[in-house]
Each structure stands twice: as structure tokens, then as C-alpha cells.
Amino acid sequence: MAVVSKKAGSSKAAKRAPSKAAKAPIKLPDGMWDRIATKAYELWDARGRRDAFALQDWLDAETIVMDEIHESRE
């Protein structure tokens, strides 16, 4: 079996600009992370503690918390 090595800096990927995913995460207002985490835990618990749905629970919690914030500003 042959081993192939690439020289450093020779790939096209190394020459590309950083992707949008490489940027720093958005800074949340104070307490927002905790509110979302608490809501995500509540959803996880209410939905039967399904391990495979952590991301969905987090995204749903973000939506709920954001809706609560927007409703309170009206």
C-alpha cells in the first residue's frame, strides 16, 4: 500500500478565505444563554429525555425564548 503525502500549503483549501462558519459566535445578551439552556432542558425532559434530539431541543428553545422576548417588547 502506497502512502501519499501532500506538501504543506499546496492544497486549494489552504488558500481559500475562511468560511463563515469559522467566524466567532454571536454574543448573546446577558442571561440569554442560561434562559435557552433552561428551556432546552425543560423540552428535553418533557419530550421523554430523548438523547438523539439535543440540537432540535436547543433550536426549539431558542425560538421559544426569542418569541417570549419579542412578546414582552410589544
N, C-alpha and C positions, 0 to 999 in steps of 0.2 A: 504494500500500500504506500503510495507516494504522499509525501507531506508537502503542501503548497503554502508558502508564506508570502505575505504582501509587504512591501516596503511602507514604512510609516509615511502618511501624507499622500499616498498615491491613489487613494480611493476618491471617487467623486463625492461621496457622502461627507468626507472630511473637509471638503472645500465649500460645501453649501453653508448658507447662513443658518443660524439656529432656528429651530421650528418654534411656532407659537407655544407649543406645549412646554418648551424649555424656559419660558418666562416665569418670573416669580408669581406665586399665587396672589389672588386678590386679597387685600387686607379687609377683614370684616370689622364692623363696629364692635366696640366693647360689649361683651356678653353674648354676641350673636352666635359664636361657635358653641358656647355652652347651651344656649337655647335649642339649637339644631341638634346637638348631641343628645340632649334630654328627650326631645321629641322623637328622634330616631330610635332611642332605646324603648320609648313607650310603644312605638309602632311595632318594633321587633317583638316585644313582649305580647302585645295584643294579637299579633298575627301568628302566635304559636312558636315563637323563637326559632324561626327558620334560618339556618346558617347561610344558605346559598343566596339570600336576598338582602345582604347588608347594604349594598350600593343602592338598591331600589328603596330601602327604608330611609337611607340618608337623603336621597333625592326627593322623596315624598315629604320628609321632614323639612327640607329647605323650602319647598313650595308652601307648606302649611305655615311656617314661621313668617315667610315673606308676605303671605296673604294677611296674616294677623297684623303685621306692621302697617301694611297699606290700609287696612280697615280702620286702624286706630288713628290714622292721619286724616281721615275724611271727616 
